[in-house]
Amino acid sequence: MLLVLALLVGSGAAFAVTERLKLEPSPIAGTQVDKVFSPVCRCKTNRAKISFRLRRADRVTVDMINRDGEVVSEVIRNRRESRGRVTVFWNGRNGSGTVVPEGSYRPRVHLSPDRRTILLPNPIRVDTTPPRVRLLSVRPRVFSPDGDRRRDSVTVRYRVDEPASVLLYVDGIRRVRVRGLHTRGTVVWFGKVDSHALPTGVYRLSLGALDAAGNLGPPTAGHDVLLRYIAIGRRQIDAVAGDRFAVLVLSDAAVIDWRLGARSGTARPGTLRLRAPLVPGRYTLTVTANGHSDRAAVIVRKRPS
């Protein structure tokens, strides 16, 4: 009878303690935990932040728990913390310094004087696998970013094996980053660096991908594009005084302006047919479109007698 009475008293006391704990506010509040990170990314997201507010000063231990409820890492142990915000960082490694397997982990906070242990509801995902991006197409291969809305940019289509932010490299240097995380889409390049137009030339484009954890995937193979505003097909043109000659002028503009000696005019891009000056000598042919120019030497010879 006494044993039964003792058990009842003990159970009642335990129940009272449990009910009192339920009524008391949690000793920690304002939890902030990073959702995903990569311990191997060599970036600012290579560790996870775990932050919470203590209602009063306490001795704090923070452990990381895997899905099986096992402790994989001790972040801090029995450290005296003042009332207010407590912030610690986990490097994604276990006690021996080895990176833990990919997966979800949860922080567990133990407060010594109160003998309270609180498993935070916020999971942290460890992700060490870099994303893989596939470059699908580059169009057009020849463009002229002169603002006339005719082939002003290059559009690169891509697909990624996981949501990631896609990066465009120009000659191996990162120039464009697509905002947000996507698995497919396009990157548009206007032939500029820091708002400055690049000179005419061949540029090699490739893509990379950066996931939410900070893992950077390998770049794709490069694809060459030609940035060209206006170009004359030959650097030197040989002509006979007074005779007609033809030269190819490449441009995406609707109309080009030309000047040769004292004469000038307009024409469409393509084969430009002009008459050579009557006086033999060396002249300069200048063609212009949308503020960009190209030049070629015209060598005029005497007409054979």
C-alpha positions as CSV (number, residue, x, y, z in Angstrom):
1,M,0.0,0.0,0.0
2,L,2.8,2.4,0.9
3,L,4.6,1.5,-2.4
4,V,1.4,2.4,-4.4
5,L,1.0,5.6,-2.5
6,A,4.6,6.6,-3.1
7,L,4.2,5.9,-6.8
8,L,1.1,8.0,-6.9
9,V,2.8,10.9,-5.1
10,G,5.8,10.6,-7.5
11,S,3.6,10.5,-10.6
12,G,1.7,13.5,-9.3
13,A,4.9,15.5,-8.7
14,A,6.2,14.6,-12.2
15,F,2.9,15.6,-13.7
16,A,3.0,18.9,-11.8
17,V,6.5,19.6,-13.0
18,T,5.5,18.8,-16.6
19,E,2.5,21.0,-16.5
20,R,4.6,23.9,-14.9
21,L,7.1,23.5,-17.8
22,K,4.3,23.7,-20.3
23,L,3.1,26.9,-18.8
24,E,6.5,28.5,-18.6
25,P,7.8,30.3,-21.7
26,S,10.6,28.6,-23.5
27,P,14.0,29.7,-22.3
28,I,15.1,30.4,-25.8
29,A,13.3,32.4,-28.6
30,G,13.9,34.1,-31.9
31,T,15.6,31.1,-33.5
32,Q,17.5,31.8,-36.8
33,V,19.2,28.9,-38.6
34,D,20.7,28.7,-42.1
35,K,18.7,26.3,-44.2
36,V,21.5,24.9,-46.4
37,F,25.3,25.2,-46.7
38,S,28.4,23.5,-48.1
39,P,31.4,22.9,-45.9
40,V,33.6,22.5,-48.9
41,C,32.6,25.4,-51.1
42,R,35.5,27.9,-50.2
43,C,32.9,30.6,-49.9
44,K,31.1,32.6,-47.3
45,T,28.4,29.9,-47.0
46,N,30.9,27.2,-45.9
47,R,29.4,27.2,-42.4
48,A,25.9,27.3,-40.9
49,K,24.8,30.0,-38.5
50,I,22.7,29.0,-35.5
51,S,21.3,31.9,-33.5
52,F,18.7,32.3,-30.7
53,R,17.9,34.5,-27.8
54,L,18.3,33.5,-24.2
55,R,15.7,34.8,-21.8
56,R,18.3,34.7,-19.0
57,A,22.0,33.9,-18.6
58,D,22.8,30.2,-18.8
59,R,25.5,27.6,-19.6
60,V,24.8,26.4,-23.1
61,T,25.7,23.3,-25.1
62,V,24.8,23.0,-28.8
63,D,25.0,19.7,-30.6
64,M,24.1,18.7,-34.1
65,I,21.8,15.7,-34.4
66,N,21.3,13.5,-37.5
67,R,18.0,11.9,-38.6
68,D,18.7,8.9,-36.3
69,G,18.9,11.2,-33.3
70,E,22.7,10.7,-33.0
71,V,25.1,13.5,-32.0
72,V,27.4,14.0,-35.0
73,S,29.1,17.2,-33.8
74,E,29.5,19.3,-30.6
75,V,29.4,22.9,-31.6
76,I,29.9,24.4,-28.1
77,R,30.0,22.8,-24.7
78,N,28.9,24.3,-21.4
79,R,29.7,27.8,-22.4
80,R,28.6,30.7,-20.3
81,E,26.3,33.0,-22.2
82,S,24.6,36.2,-21.2
83,R,21.0,37.0,-21.6
84,G,20.2,38.0,-25.2
85,R,21.3,36.9,-28.6
86,V,23.6,33.8,-28.9
87,T,25.2,33.0,-32.3
88,V,27.3,30.0,-33.1
89,F,28.6,28.5,-36.3
90,W,28.8,24.8,-37.4
91,N,31.5,23.9,-40.0
92,G,29.7,20.8,-41.2
93,R,32.3,18.5,-39.7
94,N,32.1,15.8,-37.0
95,G,34.3,15.5,-33.9
96,S,37.3,14.2,-35.9
97,G,37.1,17.0,-38.4
98,T,35.6,15.0,-41.2
99,V,32.8,16.5,-43.4
100,V,29.6,14.8,-42.4
101,P,27.5,13.0,-45.1
102,E,25.0,15.0,-47.1
103,G,21.6,15.3,-45.5
104,S,19.6,17.1,-42.9
105,Y,20.7,17.9,-39.4
106,R,19.1,19.7,-36.5
107,P,20.7,21.8,-33.7
108,R,20.0,20.7,-30.1
109,V,20.4,23.2,-27.3
110,H,21.1,22.1,-23.7
111,L,20.9,24.5,-20.8
112,S,22.8,23.3,-17.7
113,P,21.2,25.0,-14.7
114,D,17.6,24.3,-15.9
115,R,18.5,20.9,-17.2
116,R,16.5,21.7,-20.3
117,T,17.3,20.2,-23.7
118,I,15.6,21.7,-26.7
119,L,15.7,20.2,-30.2
120,L,15.3,23.1,-32.6
121,P,12.7,22.5,-35.3
122,N,14.9,24.1,-37.9
123,P,16.7,21.6,-40.1
124,I,20.1,22.4,-41.7
125,R,20.9,20.7,-45.0
126,V,24.5,19.8,-45.8
127,D,25.0,19.8,-49.6
128,T,28.5,19.2,-51.1
129,T,27.5,18.2,-54.6
130,P,28.2,21.0,-57.2
131,P,25.5,21.6,-59.8
132,R,26.0,20.7,-63.5
133,V,24.9,23.1,-66.2
134,R,24.4,22.2,-69.8
135,L,24.8,24.8,-72.5
136,L,22.0,24.2,-75.1
137,S,22.5,26.9,-77.7
138,V,24.2,30.3,-78.4
139,R,22.4,32.6,-80.8
140,P,23.4,34.6,-82.8
141,R,27.1,33.8,-83.3
142,V,27.7,37.2,-84.8
143,F,26.1,40.3,-83.1
144,S,26.5,44.1,-82.9
145,P,25.5,45.7,-79.6
146,D,25.0,49.2,-81.1
147,G,21.5,49.8,-79.7
148,D,19.6,49.6,-83.0
149,R,17.7,46.4,-81.8
150,R,19.1,44.4,-84.6
151,R,21.3,41.5,-83.2
152,D,22.2,43.7,-80.2
153,S,22.8,40.7,-77.9
154,V,23.7,37.0,-77.6
155,T,21.2,34.7,-75.9
156,V,22.5,31.5,-74.3
157,R,20.0,28.8,-73.4
158,Y,20.8,26.4,-70.6
159,R,19.6,23.5,-68.4
160,V,20.8,22.7,-64.8
161,D,20.5,19.4,-62.9
162,E,19.3,21.3,-59.8
163,P,18.0,24.8,-59.0
164,A,21.0,27.1,-59.3
165,S,22.1,30.6,-60.2
166,V,23.8,30.4,-63.7
167,L,27.0,32.4,-64.4
168,L,28.2,33.5,-67.8
169,Y,31.9,33.6,-68.4
170,V,33.5,35.6,-71.2
171,D,37.0,34.5,-72.1
172,G,37.1,32.7,-68.7
173,I,36.0,35.7,-66.6
174,R,32.6,35.8,-64.9
175,R,30.6,38.7,-66.4
176,V,26.9,37.9,-65.8
177,R,25.0,36.2,-63.0
178,V,21.3,35.2,-63.4
179,R,19.3,36.2,-60.4
180,G,17.4,33.5,-58.5
181,L,17.7,29.7,-58.7
182,H,16.5,28.0,-61.9
183,T,16.8,24.6,-63.6
184,R,16.5,26.1,-67.2
185,G,16.4,29.5,-68.8
186,T,18.5,31.9,-70.8
187,V,21.4,34.3,-70.2
188,V,21.6,37.5,-72.3
189,W,24.9,39.3,-73.0
190,F,25.1,42.7,-74.6
191,G,28.8,42.7,-75.3
192,K,29.6,44.9,-72.4
193,V,31.8,44.8,-69.3
194,D,30.9,47.2,-66.4
195,S,28.6,49.1,-68.8
196,H,31.5,49.6,-71.3
197,A,31.2,48.2,-74.8
198,L,33.9,45.8,-75.8
199,P,35.9,46.2,-79.0
200,T,35.2,44.2,-82.1
201,G,36.6,40.7,-81.8
202,V,35.9,37.0,-81.1
203,Y,34.9,36.2,-77.6
204,R,34.5,32.7,-76.0
205,L,31.3,32.2,-73.9
206,S,30.8,29.4,-71.3
207,L,28.5,28.8,-68.4
208,G,28.8,27.8,-64.8
209,A,26.3,27.2,-62.0
210,L,26.2,28.1,-58.3
211,D,23.7,26.4,-56.0
212,A,22.0,27.6,-52.8
213,A,24.7,26.0,-50.7
214,G,27.5,27.7,-52.4
215,N,28.8,24.8,-54.5
216,L,30.2,26.0,-57.9
217,G,29.9,23.6,-60.8
218,P,32.5,23.2,-63.5
219,P,32.2,25.5,-66.6
220,T,30.9,24.2,-69.9
221,A,32.9,24.0,-73.1
222,G,33.4,27.4,-74.7
223,H,31.5,28.7,-77.7
224,D,32.9,31.5,-79.8
225,V,30.9,34.6,-80.9
226,L,31.9,37.5,-83.0
227,L,31.2,41.0,-81.8
228,R,31.1,43.2,-84.8
229,Y,29.7,46.6,-85.4
230,I,30.7,47.3,-89.0
231,A,33.5,45.8,-91.0
232,I,35.0,46.2,-94.5
233,G,35.9,42.9,-96.1
234,R,39.3,44.0,-97.2
235,R,42.0,46.1,-95.6
236,Q,43.3,47.3,-99.0
237,I,41.4,47.8,-102.2
238,D,43.2,48.1,-105.6
239,A,41.3,50.1,-108.2
240,V,41.9,51.8,-111.5
241,A,41.2,55.6,-111.8
242,G,37.7,56.3,-112.7
243,D,36.6,52.6,-112.8
244,R,34.1,51.0,-110.5
245,F,35.1,48.5,-107.8
246,A,33.2,46.4,-105.3
247,V,33.9,45.7,-101.6
248,L,31.9,43.7,-99.0
249,V,30.7,45.7,-96.0
250,L,29.3,43.7,-93.1
251,S,26.9,45.3,-90.6
252,D,23.5,44.6,-89.0
253,A,22.4,48.2,-89.5
254,A,19.7,48.9,-92.0
255,V,21.8,51.6,-93.7
256,I,25.4,52.6,-93.7
257,D,27.2,55.8,-94.6
258,W,30.4,55.8,-96.7
259,R,33.0,58.4,-97.6
260,L,35.8,58.1,-100.2
261,G,37.9,61.2,-100.9
262,A,35.5,64.1,-101.5
263,R,32.5,61.9,-102.2
264,S,30.1,60.4,-99.7
265,G,26.7,58.6,-99.7
266,T,24.5,56.0,-98.1
267,A,23.9,52.3,-99.0
268,R,22.7,49.0,-97.6
269,P,25.2,46.6,-96.0
270,G,26.5,44.0,-98.3
271,T,28.3,44.6,-101.6
272,L,29.2,48.3,-101.8
273,R,29.9,49.4,-105.4
274,L,31.8,52.7,-105.9
275,R,33.7,54.5,-108.5
276,A,37.4,55.1,-107.9
277,P,38.6,58.8,-107.9
278,L,40.0,60.1,-111.2
279,V,43.3,61.1,-109.7
280,P,45.7,58.2,-108.9
281,G,46.9,58.0,-105.3
282,R,46.1,56.5,-101.9
283,Y,42.6,57.2,-100.4
284,T,40.7,56.0,-97.3
285,L,37.3,54.4,-97.6
286,T,35.3,55.0,-94.3
287,V,32.0,53.3,-93.6
288,T,29.9,54.2,-90.6
289,A,26.8,52.8,-88.9
290,N,25.2,53.6,-85.6
291,G,28.2,55.5,-84.4
292,H,30.8,52.8,-85.3
293,S,33.2,53.0,-88.2
294,D,35.7,50.9,-90.2
295,R,38.3,51.9,-92.7
296,A,40.2,50.5,-95.6
297,A,42.9,51.8,-97.9
298,V,42.0,52.4,-101.6
299,I,45.0,52.4,-103.9
300,V,44.1,54.1,-107.2
301,R,46.4,53.4,-110.2
302,K,46.6,55.1,-113.5
303,R,44.5,53.8,-116.3
304,P,46.7,51.8,-118.7
305,S,47.4,53.6,-121.9
